[in-house]
Amino acid sequence: MTREFMEAYRKAYDKKRKRKIYLGNPEKFIALQYLLAYHEERGDKILVYFYDTDLLKIYSKKLKKKKILGQTREEKRSKYFEKFRSDDTFNVIFITSVGDTSIDLPDANVVIEISAQYGSRRQFTQRFGRILRPKPDVKERFNAFFYSVVSLETEVP
């Protein structure tokens, strides 16, 4: 966290305020930009999971990425998932926990979680398993990547 954010976090009087501060940590945005640039350059298929829908909306707008939330209509979800599977230029989806179950994205090989402190073991297992599925045409030894972007020295709410 930046010095200013860490000072504000330490002085925060309740868990709700602390949560807003560590979610808004600008270092997370920079880390996400770096990871996306690296993996998009490689041609990877990337799922970025958010626990906070407000943060998802902000990041998706700033980075011009498609998003899927709980209220996203089924037709739009299906359209994005199909494009993710079939279009080599559509490599990133920002998504909430709706992407944990019942989606078929066998080419996904990168998961990035933003502020995953409150995720369950089941969610972690679902996401991790999603990128470990066998991939056709794998030329590299390492082809599955899992990142969890959290702020150091922050507490689980």
N, C-alpha and C positions, 0 to 999 in steps of 0.2 A: 504494500500500500504506500502511496505517497505520504510524506511526513505530515502534511495537513490532514489527510484523511485518517491517518493513524491517531493523531492527536484528538480529532473530533470523535473517533470511535472510542477511545479511552475515556473521554469525558461524557459520553452519551449516558443518559440517565435510565433508559429502559431498553429492552431487547428489540422492540420495534424500531427504535431510532438506530440502534447498532446495526440492525439488518439492512436498513436503507443505506447506511454508510458503506458497509462492505460490499453490498450489491453494486453500488455506484462507483466502486474503485476504478479509476481510469486505467490503471495498470492491466486490468482484466481485458479491457477493450484492445489495448496495444498487443497483449499476448494473443488474443483471438485473431487480430489482423495478421500477425506474423504466421500463426499456424495455418490460417486459410490460404495465405499467399504461398507458403511452402507446399501444401498439399494440392492446391489447385494447379500449381506448376507441374506437379507429378502426374496430374490427371486422375487423382483419387476421387472417390465418391464419399462425401462428408455429411454426417448428421451432427448438427449442433443442438444439444439439449439444454433447455433453460428450465429452471424451477420457478422463475418469476416472469410472468407474462408481460408486465410492463417493460422489463429489461429486454425481453425478446423483441418487442415491438420497436423499441429505440434502436437496438443493434441492427435489426433487419432493415430498418429504414436507412440508417447511416451507411450500411455496407451493401445496400441494394440486393438483398437476398430474399427469396421466397420463404414464407413462414406458414406453419400449420399449428393452430391452437385448438382447444376444445370446441370452440364455436365455429370453426371452419367447416363449411358445408361439405358433405361427402363427395359431391361431384368435383369440387376443387381439390380435395385431398387426393382423390383417384387420379385426377389430371396431373398433379405434381408428382405423385409416385410413379406413374407411367412414364412421364418425361425423365425422371431421375433414372429409371431403368433403361430407357432406350436412347436417350440423347447424350452424347459425349460432351456437350457444352453445358449441360445442366447438372452440376456436380455438388450442389450444396442445398440443404434444406435446414432451416431453423425450425425447431419443433419443441413442443412441450411433452409431458409424459404420455400424451396420446400416441406417441410413437414407440411406446414400450412393448405393446402387444399387437398381434393381428395385422402386422404389415409385412409385406414380402419385398424386401430390398436386398437381394442376394449380392449385389455388387458393392454395397456399402463396405468400406474398409477403414474408415476413420470415424471415431466418435469423439466429440469434444463436449464436455459437460461444463456449464457455467454455473458456479455456486452450487455445487452438488452436496453440500453438507447435510441436507436433510433427505437425501435419497435412501431408499431401502436397499437391502441386500438383493431382493428380488429384481428391483430396477437395474441395479448394477449388473446382475447376471444376465438379464434380458439384453441389455445394451452391449455387453461384452460378447455375448454369444452371437449377436447380429453381425459383428465384424469378423468373427472367426470362421464363418462358413467358408467352405472351399470355393476358390475363385478360379474361373478359367483364365488362361493366358497369363498366369503369374510368372514374371520373369525374375523377380527379385526374391531374395531370401526372406526379407521382412516386408510384409504387406498389410499388416493389421496394426492400427495405432489407436490408443485410447488415452485421452487426456482429460484431466479434471482440473479446471482452472478455479482456484480458490484463493482467498486472501490469507496470507500467513498471520499467525497470532490472533485469529478470530475464533470465537466460540460457536459451537453448534447451538442454535436456538432451542 
